[in-house]
Amino acid sequence: MSKLISWIVLGLFVVAVPFGSWYYLKKGLDFRRHALSELLVKDSISVKEDSLKLMIGKTSVLVLRNSPEIGEHLQAIYTQFKKTDGFQIICFDSIGTFPVLPVGYLSGLKAKFGQNDFVLIDTGNKIRHVYNNNIEDIKKMIEHIAITIPRPKEADIKMKQ
């Protein structure tokens, strides 16, 4: 009887655990591939005169419209990503307060994507996706933000000599 139990446990570790691990990792890979296919570049912002470097090197969520409902969603997004280096939320209404920005810095964006509420811009000033103010789009935006935020560089492993 103990040999049978030993063979069952061995079979479990040799077959079931690797298959379960493969299946779990495959689901994660499929999820990431699907999300990356949604994040294809839709447009880009070409500004050479941005002396403030307002959006260069940071993942940005540009808020095109402002309302109390949007403010609640932004507060939740901000609390989730506030400790993340390289993430910012920019309201389109507040951009006009920067006197150093070139004329028409983001007005073309407002004209092109004005029917939406949010625009996700990656670190290279490429527009990745646009969203509306509904629960499904907000959830998708949070997933996309997590994918587009640059990962911190990990320390190299060095051998002692």
Phi and psi in radians as a Rosetta constraint file:
Dihedral C 1 N 2 CA 2 C 2 CIRCULARHARMONIC -1.214 0.35
Dihedral N 2 CA 2 C 2 N 3 CIRCULARHARMONIC -0.522 0.35
Dihedral C 2 N 3 CA 3 C 3 CIRCULARHARMONIC -1.171 0.35
Dihedral N 3 CA 3 C 3 N 4 CIRCULARHARMONIC -0.663 0.35
Dihedral C 3 N 4 CA 4 C 4 CIRCULARHARMONIC -1.108 0.35
Dihedral N 4 CA 4 C 4 N 5 CIRCULARHARMONIC -0.775 0.35
Dihedral C 4 N 5 CA 5 C 5 CIRCULARHARMONIC -1.112 0.35
Dihedral N 5 CA 5 C 5 N 6 CIRCULARHARMONIC -0.718 0.35
Dihedral C 5 N 6 CA 6 C 6 CIRCULARHARMONIC -1.067 0.35
Dihedral N 6 CA 6 C 6 N 7 CIRCULARHARMONIC -0.762 0.35
Dihedral C 6 N 7 CA 7 C 7 CIRCULARHARMONIC -1.157 0.35
Dihedral N 7 CA 7 C 7 N 8 CIRCULARHARMONIC -0.662 0.35
Dihedral C 7 N 8 CA 8 C 8 CIRCULARHARMONIC -1.139 0.35
Dihedral N 8 CA 8 C 8 N 9 CIRCULARHARMONIC -0.790 0.35
Dihedral C 8 N 9 CA 9 C 9 CIRCULARHARMONIC -1.117 0.35
Dihedral N 9 CA 9 C 9 N 10 CIRCULARHARMONIC -0.736 0.35
Dihedral C 9 N 10 CA 10 C 10 CIRCULARHARMONIC -1.089 0.35
Dihedral N 10 CA 10 C 10 N 11 CIRCULARHARMONIC -0.762 0.35
Dihedral C 10 N 11 CA 11 C 11 CIRCULARHARMONIC -1.095 0.35
Dihedral N 11 CA 11 C 11 N 12 CIRCULARHARMONIC -0.648 0.35
Dihedral C 11 N 12 CA 12 C 12 CIRCULARHARMONIC -1.092 0.35
Dihedral N 12 CA 12 C 12 N 13 CIRCULARHARMONIC -0.797 0.35
Dihedral C 12 N 13 CA 13 C 13 CIRCULARHARMONIC -1.281 0.35
Dihedral N 13 CA 13 C 13 N 14 CIRCULARHARMONIC -0.518 0.35
Dihedral C 13 N 14 CA 14 C 14 CIRCULARHARMONIC -1.489 0.35
Dihedral N 14 CA 14 C 14 N 15 CIRCULARHARMONIC -0.558 0.35
Dihedral C 14 N 15 CA 15 C 15 CIRCULARHARMONIC -1.967 0.35
Dihedral N 15 CA 15 C 15 N 16 CIRCULARHARMONIC -0.967 0.35
Dihedral C 15 N 16 CA 16 C 16 CIRCULARHARMONIC -1.219 0.35
Dihedral N 16 CA 16 C 16 N 17 CIRCULARHARMONIC -0.770 0.35
Dihedral C 16 N 17 CA 17 C 17 CIRCULARHARMONIC -1.151 0.35
Dihedral N 17 CA 17 C 17 N 18 CIRCULARHARMONIC -0.829 0.35
Dihedral C 17 N 18 CA 18 C 18 CIRCULARHARMONIC -1.087 0.35
Dihedral N 18 CA 18 C 18 N 19 CIRCULARHARMONIC -0.677 0.35
Dihedral C 18 N 19 CA 19 C 19 CIRCULARHARMONIC -1.138 0.35
Dihedral N 19 CA 19 C 19 N 20 CIRCULARHARMONIC -0.738 0.35
Dihedral C 19 N 20 CA 20 C 20 CIRCULARHARMONIC -1.094 0.35
Dihedral N 20 CA 20 C 20 N 21 CIRCULARHARMONIC -0.728 0.35
Dihedral C 20 N 21 CA 21 C 21 CIRCULARHARMONIC -1.115 0.35
Dihedral N 21 CA 21 C 21 N 22 CIRCULARHARMONIC -0.786 0.35
Dihedral C 21 N 22 CA 22 C 22 CIRCULARHARMONIC -1.046 0.35
Dihedral N 22 CA 22 C 22 N 23 CIRCULARHARMONIC -0.788 0.35
Dihedral C 22 N 23 CA 23 C 23 CIRCULARHARMONIC -1.098 0.35
Dihedral N 23 CA 23 C 23 N 24 CIRCULARHARMONIC -0.765 0.35
Dihedral C 23 N 24 CA 24 C 24 CIRCULARHARMONIC -1.088 0.35
Dihedral N 24 CA 24 C 24 N 25 CIRCULARHARMONIC -0.818 0.35
Dihedral C 24 N 25 CA 25 C 25 CIRCULARHARMONIC -1.183 0.35
Dihedral N 25 CA 25 C 25 N 26 CIRCULARHARMONIC -0.611 0.35
Dihedral C 25 N 26 CA 26 C 26 CIRCULARHARMONIC -1.127 0.35
Dihedral N 26 CA 26 C 26 N 27 CIRCULARHARMONIC -0.717 0.35
Dihedral C 26 N 27 CA 27 C 27 CIRCULARHARMONIC -1.094 0.35
Dihedral N 27 CA 27 C 27 N 28 CIRCULARHARMONIC -0.721 0.35
Dihedral C 27 N 28 CA 28 C 28 CIRCULARHARMONIC -1.142 0.35
Dihedral N 28 CA 28 C 28 N 29 CIRCULARHARMONIC -0.716 0.35
Dihedral C 28 N 29 CA 29 C 29 CIRCULARHARMONIC -1.127 0.35
Dihedral N 29 CA 29 C 29 N 30 CIRCULARHARMONIC -0.749 0.35
Dihedral C 29 N 30 CA 30 C 30 CIRCULARHARMONIC -1.091 0.35
Dihedral N 30 CA 30 C 30 N 31 CIRCULARHARMONIC -0.708 0.35
Dihedral C 30 N 31 CA 31 C 31 CIRCULARHARMONIC -1.074 0.35
Dihedral N 31 CA 31 C 31 N 32 CIRCULARHARMONIC -0.801 0.35
Dihedral C 31 N 32 CA 32 C 32 CIRCULARHARMONIC -1.154 0.35
Dihedral N 32 CA 32 C 32 N 33 CIRCULARHARMONIC -0.725 0.35
Dihedral C 32 N 33 CA 33 C 33 CIRCULARHARMONIC -1.078 0.35
Dihedral N 33 CA 33 C 33 N 34 CIRCULARHARMONIC -0.727 0.35
Dihedral C 33 N 34 CA 34 C 34 CIRCULARHARMONIC -1.134 0.35
Dihedral N 34 CA 34 C 34 N 35 CIRCULARHARMONIC -0.750 0.35
Dihedral C 34 N 35 CA 35 C 35 CIRCULARHARMONIC -1.131 0.35
Dihedral N 35 CA 35 C 35 N 36 CIRCULARHARMONIC -0.706 0.35
Dihedral C 35 N 36 CA 36 C 36 CIRCULARHARMONIC -1.174 0.35
Dihedral N 36 CA 36 C 36 N 37 CIRCULARHARMONIC -0.544 0.35
Dihedral C 36 N 37 CA 37 C 37 CIRCULARHARMONIC -1.205 0.35
Dihedral N 37 CA 37 C 37 N 38 CIRCULARHARMONIC -0.491 0.35
Dihedral C 37 N 38 CA 38 C 38 CIRCULARHARMONIC -1.341 0.35
Dihedral N 38 CA 38 C 38 N 39 CIRCULARHARMONIC -0.365 0.35
Dihedral C 38 N 39 CA 39 C 39 CIRCULARHARMONIC -1.700 0.35
Dihedral N 39 CA 39 C 39 N 40 CIRCULARHARMONIC 0.437 0.35
Dihedral C 39 N 40 CA 40 C 40 CIRCULARHARMONIC -1.107 0.35
Dihedral N 40 CA 40 C 40 N 41 CIRCULARHARMONIC 2.614 0.35
Dihedral C 40 N 41 CA 41 C 41 CIRCULARHARMONIC -1.132 0.35
Dihedral N 41 CA 41 C 41 N 42 CIRCULARHARMONIC 2.178 0.35
Dihedral C 41 N 42 CA 42 C 42 CIRCULARHARMONIC -1.717 0.35
Dihedral N 42 CA 42 C 42 N 43 CIRCULARHARMONIC -0.512 0.35
Dihedral C 42 N 43 CA 43 C 43 CIRCULARHARMONIC -2.943 0.35
Dihedral N 43 CA 43 C 43 N 44 CIRCULARHARMONIC 3.081 0.35
Dihedral C 43 N 44 CA 44 C 44 CIRCULARHARMONIC -2.520 0.35
Dihedral N 44 CA 44 C 44 N 45 CIRCULARHARMONIC 2.798 0.35
Dihedral C 44 N 45 CA 45 C 45 CIRCULARHARMONIC -1.882 0.35
Dihedral N 45 CA 45 C 45 N 46 CIRCULARHARMONIC 2.096 0.35
Dihedral C 45 N 46 CA 46 C 46 CIRCULARHARMONIC -1.941 0.35
Dihedral N 46 CA 46 C 46 N 47 CIRCULARHARMONIC 1.761 0.35
Dihedral C 46 N 47 CA 47 C 47 CIRCULARHARMONIC -2.318 0.35
Dihedral N 47 CA 47 C 47 N 48 CIRCULARHARMONIC 2.004 0.35
Dihedral C 47 N 48 CA 48 C 48 CIRCULARHARMONIC -1.617 0.35
Dihedral N 48 CA 48 C 48 N 49 CIRCULARHARMONIC -0.305 0.35
Dihedral C 48 N 49 CA 49 C 49 CIRCULARHARMONIC -1.712 0.35
Dihedral N 49 CA 49 C 49 N 50 CIRCULARHARMONIC 0.207 0.35
Dihedral C 49 N 50 CA 50 C 50 CIRCULARHARMONIC -1.321 0.35
Dihedral N 50 CA 50 C 50 N 51 CIRCULARHARMONIC 1.505 0.35
Dihedral C 50 N 51 CA 51 C 51 CIRCULARHARMONIC -1.242 0.35
Dihedral N 51 CA 51 C 51 N 52 CIRCULARHARMONIC -0.373 0.35
Dihedral C 51 N 52 CA 52 C 52 CIRCULARHARMONIC -1.408 0.35
Dihedral N 52 CA 52 C 52 N 53 CIRCULARHARMONIC -0.265 0.35
Dihedral C 52 N 53 CA 53 C 53 CIRCULARHARMONIC 0.879 0.35
Dihedral N 53 CA 53 C 53 N 54 CIRCULARHARMONIC 0.927 0.35
Dihedral C 53 N 54 CA 54 C 54 CIRCULARHARMONIC -1.082 0.35
Dihedral N 54 CA 54 C 54 N 55 CIRCULARHARMONIC -0.705 0.35
Dihedral C 54 N 55 CA 55 C 55 CIRCULARHARMONIC -2.160 0.35
Dihedral N 55 CA 55 C 55 N 56 CIRCULARHARMONIC -0.014 0.35
Dihedral C 55 N 56 CA 56 C 56 CIRCULARHARMONIC -1.284 0.35
Dihedral N 56 CA 56 C 56 N 57 CIRCULARHARMONIC 2.251 0.35
Dihedral C 56 N 57 CA 57 C 57 CIRCULARHARMONIC 1.434 0.35
Dihedral N 57 CA 57 C 57 N 58 CIRCULARHARMONIC 0.125 0.35
Dihedral C 57 N 58 CA 58 C 58 CIRCULARHARMONIC -2.302 0.35
Dihedral N 58 CA 58 C 58 N 59 CIRCULARHARMONIC 2.523 0.35
Dihedral C 58 N 59 CA 59 C 59 CIRCULARHARMONIC -1.397 0.35
Dihedral N 59 CA 59 C 59 N 60 CIRCULARHARMONIC 2.183 0.35
Dihedral C 59 N 60 CA 60 C 60 CIRCULARHARMONIC -2.145 0.35
Dihedral N 60 CA 60 C 60 N 61 CIRCULARHARMONIC 2.482 0.35
Dihedral C 60 N 61 CA 61 C 61 CIRCULARHARMONIC -1.904 0.35
Dihedral N 61 CA 61 C 61 N 62 CIRCULARHARMONIC 1.983 0.35
Dihedral C 61 N 62 CA 62 C 62 CIRCULARHARMONIC -1.629 0.35
Dihedral N 62 CA 62 C 62 N 63 CIRCULARHARMONIC 2.113 0.35
Dihedral C 62 N 63 CA 63 C 63 CIRCULARHARMONIC -1.632 0.35
Dihedral N 63 CA 63 C 63 N 64 CIRCULARHARMONIC 2.013 0.35
Dihedral C 63 N 64 CA 64 C 64 CIRCULARHARMONIC -1.491 0.35
Dihedral N 64 CA 64 C 64 N 65 CIRCULARHARMONIC -0.521 0.35
Dihedral C 64 N 65 CA 65 C 65 CIRCULARHARMONIC -2.197 0.35
Dihedral N 65 CA 65 C 65 N 66 CIRCULARHARMONIC 2.671 0.35
Dihedral C 65 N 66 CA 66 C 66 CIRCULARHARMONIC -2.148 0.35
Dihedral N 66 CA 66 C 66 N 67 CIRCULARHARMONIC 2.288 0.35
Dihedral C 66 N 67 CA 67 C 67 CIRCULARHARMONIC -2.703 0.35
Dihedral N 67 CA 67 C 67 N 68 CIRCULARHARMONIC 2.874 0.35
Dihedral C 67 N 68 CA 68 C 68 CIRCULARHARMONIC -1.054 0.35
Dihedral N 68 CA 68 C 68 N 69 CIRCULARHARMONIC -0.652 0.35
Dihedral C 68 N 69 CA 69 C 69 CIRCULARHARMONIC -1.122 0.35
Dihedral N 69 CA 69 C 69 N 70 CIRCULARHARMONIC -0.744 0.35
Dihedral C 69 N 70 CA 70 C 70 CIRCULARHARMONIC -1.135 0.35
Dihedral N 70 CA 70 C 70 N 71 CIRCULARHARMONIC -0.664 0.35
Dihedral C 70 N 71 CA 71 C 71 CIRCULARHARMONIC -1.053 0.35
Dihedral N 71 CA 71 C 71 N 72 CIRCULARHARMONIC -0.676 0.35
Dihedral C 71 N 72 CA 72 C 72 CIRCULARHARMONIC -1.132 0.35
Dihedral N 72 CA 72 C 72 N 73 CIRCULARHARMONIC -0.777 0.35
Dihedral C 72 N 73 CA 73 C 73 CIRCULARHARMONIC -1.141 0.35
Dihedral N 73 CA 73 C 73 N 74 CIRCULARHARMONIC -0.696 0.35
Dihedral C 73 N 74 CA 74 C 74 CIRCULARHARMONIC -1.123 0.35
Dihedral N 74 CA 74 C 74 N 75 CIRCULARHARMONIC -0.642 0.35
Dihedral C 74 N 75 CA 75 C 75 CIRCULARHARMONIC -1.108 0.35
Dihedral N 75 CA 75 C 75 N 76 CIRCULARHARMONIC -0.723 0.35
Dihedral C 75 N 76 CA 76 C 76 CIRCULARHARMONIC -1.147 0.35
Dihedral N 76 CA 76 C 76 N 77 CIRCULARHARMONIC -0.729 0.35
Dihedral C 76 N 77 CA 77 C 77 CIRCULARHARMONIC -1.146 0.35
Dihedral N 77 CA 77 C 77 N 78 CIRCULARHARMONIC -0.730 0.35
Dihedral C 77 N 78 CA 78 C 78 CIRCULARHARMONIC -1.093 0.35
Dihedral N 78 CA 78 C 78 N 79 CIRCULARHARMONIC -0.766 0.35
Dihedral C 78 N 79 CA 79 C 79 CIRCULARHARMONIC -1.137 0.35
Dihedral N 79 CA 79 C 79 N 80 CIRCULARHARMONIC -0.530 0.35
Dihedral C 79 N 80 CA 80 C 80 CIRCULARHARMONIC -1.291 0.35
Dihedral N 80 CA 80 C 80 N 81 CIRCULARHARMONIC -0.629 0.35
Dihedral C 80 N 81 CA 81 C 81 CIRCULARHARMONIC -1.972 0.35
Dihedral N 81 CA 81 C 81 N 82 CIRCULARHARMONIC 0.214 0.35
Dihedral C 81 N 82 CA 82 C 82 CIRCULARHARMONIC -1.154 0.35
Dihedral N 82 CA 82 C 82 N 83 CIRCULARHARMONIC -0.475 0.35
Dihedral C 82 N 83 CA 83 C 83 CIRCULARHARMONIC -1.580 0.35
Dihedral N 83 CA 83 C 83 N 84 CIRCULARHARMONIC 0.010 0.35
Dihedral C 83 N 84 CA 84 C 84 CIRCULARHARMONIC -1.486 0.35
Dihedral N 84 CA 84 C 84 N 85 CIRCULARHARMONIC 2.170 0.35
Dihedral C 84 N 85 CA 85 C 85 CIRCULARHARMONIC -1.357 0.35
Dihedral N 85 CA 85 C 85 N 86 CIRCULARHARMONIC 2.322 0.35
Dihedral C 85 N 86 CA 86 C 86 CIRCULARHARMONIC 1.648 0.35
Dihedral N 86 CA 86 C 86 N 87 CIRCULARHARMONIC 0.384 0.35
Dihedral C 86 N 87 CA 87 C 87 CIRCULARHARMONIC -2.289 0.35
Dihedral N 87 CA 87 C 87 N 88 CIRCULARHARMONIC 2.454 0.35
Dihedral C 87 N 88 CA 88 C 88 CIRCULARHARMONIC -2.632 0.35
Dihedral N 88 CA 88 C 88 N 89 CIRCULARHARMONIC 2.715 0.35
Dihedral C 88 N 89 CA 89 C 89 CIRCULARHARMONIC -2.014 0.35
Dihedral N 89 CA 89 C 89 N 90 CIRCULARHARMONIC 2.214 0.35
Dihedral C 89 N 90 CA 90 C 90 CIRCULARHARMONIC -2.128 0.35
Dihedral N 90 CA 90 C 90 N 91 CIRCULARHARMONIC 2.239 0.35
Dihedral C 90 N 91 CA 91 C 91 CIRCULARHARMONIC -1.608 0.35
Dihedral N 91 CA 91 C 91 N 92 CIRCULARHARMONIC 2.324 0.35
Dihedral C 91 N 92 CA 92 C 92 CIRCULARHARMONIC -1.059 0.35
Dihedral N 92 CA 92 C 92 N 93 CIRCULARHARMONIC -0.575 0.35
Dihedral C 92 N 93 CA 93 C 93 CIRCULARHARMONIC -1.130 0.35
Dihedral N 93 CA 93 C 93 N 94 CIRCULARHARMONIC -0.544 0.35
Dihedral C 93 N 94 CA 94 C 94 CIRCULARHARMONIC -1.500 0.35
Dihedral N 94 CA 94 C 94 N 95 CIRCULARHARMONIC -0.178 0.35
Dihedral C 94 N 95 CA 95 C 95 CIRCULARHARMONIC -1.181 0.35
Dihedral N 95 CA 95 C 95 N 96 CIRCULARHARMONIC -0.563 0.35
Dihedral C 95 N 96 CA 96 C 96 CIRCULARHARMONIC -1.145 0.35
Dihedral N 96 CA 96 C 96 N 97 CIRCULARHARMONIC -0.242 0.35
Dihedral C 96 N 97 CA 97 C 97 CIRCULARHARMONIC -1.408 0.35
Dihedral N 97 CA 97 C 97 N 98 CIRCULARHARMONIC -0.164 0.35
Dihedral C 97 N 98 CA 98 C 98 CIRCULARHARMONIC -1.570 0.35
Dihedral N 98 CA 98 C 98 N 99 CIRCULARHARMONIC 1.939 0.35
Dihedral C 98 N 99 CA 99 C 99 CIRCULARHARMONIC -1.308 0.35
Dihedral N 99 CA 99 C 99 N 100 CIRCULARHARMONIC -0.228 0.35
Dihedral C 99 N 100 CA 100 C 100 CIRCULARHARMONIC -1.519 0.35
Dihedral N 100 CA 100 C 100 N 101 CIRCULARHARMONIC -0.298 0.35
Dihedral C 100 N 101 CA 101 C 101 CIRCULARHARMONIC -1.215 0.35
Dihedral N 101 CA 101 C 101 N 102 CIRCULARHARMONIC 2.546 0.35
Dihedral C 101 N 102 CA 102 C 102 CIRCULARHARMONIC -1.171 0.35
Dihedral N 102 CA 102 C 102 N 103 CIRCULARHARMONIC 2.726 0.35
Dihedral C 102 N 103 CA 103 C 103 CIRCULARHARMONIC -1.115 0.35
Dihedral N 103 CA 103 C 103 N 104 CIRCULARHARMONIC 2.352 0.35
Dihedral C 103 N 104 CA 104 C 104 CIRCULARHARMONIC 1.258 0.35
Dihedral N 104 CA 104 C 104 N 105 CIRCULARHARMONIC 0.483 0.35
Dihedral C 104 N 105 CA 105 C 105 CIRCULARHARMONIC -0.930 0.35
Dihedral N 105 CA 105 C 105 N 106 CIRCULARHARMONIC -0.889 0.35
Dihedral C 105 N 106 CA 106 C 106 CIRCULARHARMONIC -2.191 0.35
Dihedral N 106 CA 106 C 106 N 107 CIRCULARHARMONIC 0.205 0.35
Dihedral C 106 N 107 CA 107 C 107 CIRCULARHARMONIC -1.168 0.35
Dihedral N 107 CA 107 C 107 N 108 CIRCULARHARMONIC -0.563 0.35
Dihedral C 107 N 108 CA 108 C 108 CIRCULARHARMONIC -1.110 0.35
Dihedral N 108 CA 108 C 108 N 109 CIRCULARHARMONIC -0.599 0.35
Dihedral C 108 N 109 CA 109 C 109 CIRCULARHARMONIC -1.152 0.35
Dihedral N 109 CA 109 C 109 N 110 CIRCULARHARMONIC -0.741 0.35
Dihedral C 109 N 110 CA 110 C 110 CIRCULARHARMONIC -1.104 0.35
Dihedral N 110 CA 110 C 110 N 111 CIRCULARHARMONIC -0.701 0.35
Dihedral C 110 N 111 CA 111 C 111 CIRCULARHARMONIC -1.185 0.35
Dihedral N 111 CA 111 C 111 N 112 CIRCULARHARMONIC -0.664 0.35
Dihedral C 111 N 112 CA 112 C 112 CIRCULARHARMONIC -1.363 0.35
Dihedral N 112 CA 112 C 112 N 113 CIRCULARHARMONIC -0.723 0.35
Dihedral C 112 N 113 CA 113 C 113 CIRCULARHARMONIC -2.011 0.35
Dihedral N 113 CA 113 C 113 N 114 CIRCULARHARMONIC 0.392 0.35
Dihedral C 113 N 114 CA 114 C 114 CIRCULARHARMONIC -1.108 0.35
Dihedral N 114 CA 114 C 114 N 115 CIRCULARHARMONIC -0.385 0.35
Dihedral C 114 N 115 CA 115 C 115 CIRCULARHARMONIC -1.326 0.35
Dihedral N 115 CA 115 C 115 N 116 CIRCULARHARMONIC -0.179 0.35
Dihedral C 115 N 116 CA 116 C 116 CIRCULARHARMONIC -1.783 0.35
Dihedral N 116 CA 116 C 116 N 117 CIRCULARHARMONIC 2.970 0.35
Dihedral C 116 N 117 CA 117 C 117 CIRCULARHARMONIC -1.768 0.35
Dihedral N 117 CA 117 C 117 N 118 CIRCULARHARMONIC -0.567 0.35
Dihedral C 117 N 118 CA 118 C 118 CIRCULARHARMONIC -2.303 0.35
Dihedral N 118 CA 118 C 118 N 119 CIRCULARHARMONIC 2.579 0.35
Dihedral C 118 N 119 CA 119 C 119 CIRCULARHARMONIC -2.245 0.35
Dihedral N 119 CA 119 C 119 N 120 CIRCULARHARMONIC 2.255 0.35
Dihedral C 119 N 120 CA 120 C 120 CIRCULARHARMONIC -1.684 0.35
Dihedral N 120 CA 120 C 120 N 121 CIRCULARHARMONIC 2.146 0.35
Dihedral C 120 N 121 CA 121 C 121 CIRCULARHARMONIC -2.099 0.35
Dihedral N 121 CA 121 C 121 N 122 CIRCULARHARMONIC 2.256 0.35
Dihedral C 121 N 122 CA 122 C 122 CIRCULARHARMONIC -1.482 0.35
Dihedral N 122 CA 122 C 122 N 123 CIRCULARHARMONIC -3.031 0.35
Dihedral C 122 N 123 CA 123 C 123 CIRCULARHARMONIC -1.195 0.35
Dihedral N 123 CA 123 C 123 N 124 CIRCULARHARMONIC -0.353 0.35
Dihedral C 123 N 124 CA 124 C 124 CIRCULARHARMONIC -1.712 0.35
Dihedral N 124 CA 124 C 124 N 125 CIRCULARHARMONIC 0.347 0.35
Dihedral C 124 N 125 CA 125 C 125 CIRCULARHARMONIC 1.032 0.35
Dihedral N 125 CA 125 C 125 N 126 CIRCULARHARMONIC 0.632 0.35
Dihedral C 125 N 126 CA 126 C 126 CIRCULARHARMONIC -1.840 0.35
Dihedral N 126 CA 126 C 126 N 127 CIRCULARHARMONIC 2.317 0.35
Dihedral C 126 N 127 CA 127 C 127 CIRCULARHARMONIC -1.393 0.35
Dihedral N 127 CA 127 C 127 N 128 CIRCULARHARMONIC 2.088 0.35
Dihedral C 127 N 128 CA 128 C 128 CIRCULARHARMONIC -1.686 0.35
Dihedral N 128 CA 128 C 128 N 129 CIRCULARHARMONIC -0.666 0.35
Dihedral C 128 N 129 CA 129 C 129 CIRCULARHARMONIC -2.842 0.35
Dihedral N 129 CA 129 C 129 N 130 CIRCULARHARMONIC 2.752 0.35
Dihedral C 129 N 130 CA 130 C 130 CIRCULARHARMONIC -2.140 0.35
Dihedral N 130 CA 130 C 130 N 131 CIRCULARHARMONIC 2.617 0.35
Dihedral C 130 N 131 CA 131 C 131 CIRCULARHARMONIC -2.399 0.35
Dihedral N 131 CA 131 C 131 N 132 CIRCULARHARMONIC 2.726 0.35
Dihedral C 131 N 132 CA 132 C 132 CIRCULARHARMONIC -1.849 0.35
Dihedral N 132 CA 132 C 132 N 133 CIRCULARHARMONIC 3.021 0.35
Dihedral C 132 N 133 CA 133 C 133 CIRCULARHARMONIC -1.604 0.35
Dihedral N 133 CA 133 C 133 N 134 CIRCULARHARMONIC 1.206 0.35
Dihedral C 133 N 134 CA 134 C 134 CIRCULARHARMONIC -2.357 0.35
Dihedral N 134 CA 134 C 134 N 135 CIRCULARHARMONIC 2.846 0.35
Dihedral C 134 N 135 CA 135 C 135 CIRCULARHARMONIC -1.042 0.35
Dihedral N 135 CA 135 C 135 N 136 CIRCULARHARMONIC -0.752 0.35
Dihedral C 135 N 136 CA 136 C 136 CIRCULARHARMONIC -1.098 0.35
Dihedral N 136 CA 136 C 136 N 137 CIRCULARHARMONIC -0.789 0.35
Dihedral C 136 N 137 CA 137 C 137 CIRCULARHARMONIC -1.171 0.35
Dihedral N 137 CA 137 C 137 N 138 CIRCULARHARMONIC -0.629 0.35
Dihedral C 137 N 138 CA 138 C 138 CIRCULARHARMONIC -1.148 0.35
Dihedral N 138 CA 138 C 138 N 139 CIRCULARHARMONIC -0.744 0.35
Dihedral C 138 N 139 CA 139 C 139 CIRCULARHARMONIC -1.080 0.35
Dihedral N 139 CA 139 C 139 N 140 CIRCULARHARMONIC -0.759 0.35
Dihedral C 139 N 140 CA 140 C 140 CIRCULARHARMONIC -1.141 0.35
Dihedral N 140 CA 140 C 140 N 141 CIRCULARHARMONIC -0.652 0.35
Dihedral C 140 N 141 CA 141 C 141 CIRCULARHARMONIC -1.121 0.35
Dihedral N 141 CA 141 C 141 N 142 CIRCULARHARMONIC -0.707 0.35
Dihedral C 141 N 142 CA 142 C 142 CIRCULARHARMONIC -1.107 0.35
Dihedral N 142 CA 142 C 142 N 143 CIRCULARHARMONIC -0.730 0.35
Dihedral C 142 N 143 CA 143 C 143 CIRCULARHARMONIC -1.078 0.35
Dihedral N 143 CA 143 C 143 N 144 CIRCULARHARMONIC -0.774 0.35
Dihedral C 143 N 144 CA 144 C 144 CIRCULARHARMONIC -1.192 0.35
Dihedral N 144 CA 144 C 144 N 145 CIRCULARHARMONIC -0.640 0.35
Dihedral C 144 N 145 CA 145 C 145 CIRCULARHARMONIC -1.072 0.35
Dihedral N 145 CA 145 C 145 N 146 CIRCULARHARMONIC -0.780 0.35
Dihedral C 145 N 146 CA 146 C 146 CIRCULARHARMONIC -1.081 0.35
Dihedral N 146 CA 146 C 146 N 147 CIRCULARHARMONIC -0.533 0.35
Dihedral C 146 N 147 CA 147 C 147 CIRCULARHARMONIC -1.390 0.35
Dihedral N 147 CA 147 C 147 N 148 CIRCULARHARMONIC -0.670 0.35
Dihedral C 147 N 148 CA 148 C 148 CIRCULARHARMONIC -1.494 0.35
Dihedral N 148 CA 148 C 148 N 149 CIRCULARHARMONIC -0.274 0.35
Dihedral C 148 N 149 CA 149 C 149 CIRCULARHARMONIC -1.161 0.35
Dihedral N 149 CA 149 C 149 N 150 CIRCULARHARMONIC 2.301 0.35
Dihedral C 149 N 150 CA 150 C 150 CIRCULARHARMONIC -1.129 0.35
Dihedral N 150 CA 150 C 150 N 151 CIRCULARHARMONIC 2.398 0.35
Dihedral C 150 N 151 CA 151 C 151 CIRCULARHARMONIC -1.409 0.35
Dihedral N 151 CA 151 C 151 N 152 CIRCULARHARMONIC 2.471 0.35
Dihedral C 151 N 152 CA 152 C 152 CIRCULARHARMONIC -1.182 0.35
Dihedral N 152 CA 152 C 152 N 153 CIRCULARHARMONIC 2.516 0.35
Dihedral C 152 N 153 CA 153 C 153 CIRCULARHARMONIC -1.238 0.35
Dihedral N 153 CA 153 C 153 N 154 CIRCULARHARMONIC 2.344 0.35
Dihedral C 153 N 154 CA 154 C 154 CIRCULARHARMONIC -1.528 0.35
Dihedral N 154 CA 154 C 154 N 155 CIRCULARHARMONIC 2.607 0.35
Dihedral C 154 N 155 CA 155 C 155 CIRCULARHARMONIC -1.181 0.35
Dihedral N 155 CA 155 C 155 N 156 CIRCULARHARMONIC 2.477 0.35
Dihedral C 155 N 156 CA 156 C 156 CIRCULARHARMONIC -1.279 0.35
Dihedral N 156 CA 156 C 156 N 157 CIRCULARHARMONIC 2.582 0.35
Dihedral C 156 N 157 CA 157 C 157 CIRCULARHARMONIC -1.470 0.35
Dihedral N 157 CA 157 C 157 N 158 CIRCULARHARMONIC 2.190 0.35
Dihedral C 157 N 158 CA 158 C 158 CIRCULARHARMONIC -2.057 0.35
Dihedral N 158 CA 158 C 158 N 159 CIRCULARHARMONIC 2.437 0.35
Dihedral C 158 N 159 CA 159 C 159 CIRCULARHARMONIC -1.583 0.35
Dihedral N 159 CA 159 C 159 N 160 CIRCULARHARMONIC 2.492 0.35
Dihedral C 159 N 160 CA 160 C 160 CIRCULARHARMONIC -1.323 0.35
Dihedral N 160 CA 160 C 160 N 161 CIRCULARHARMONIC 2.459 0.35
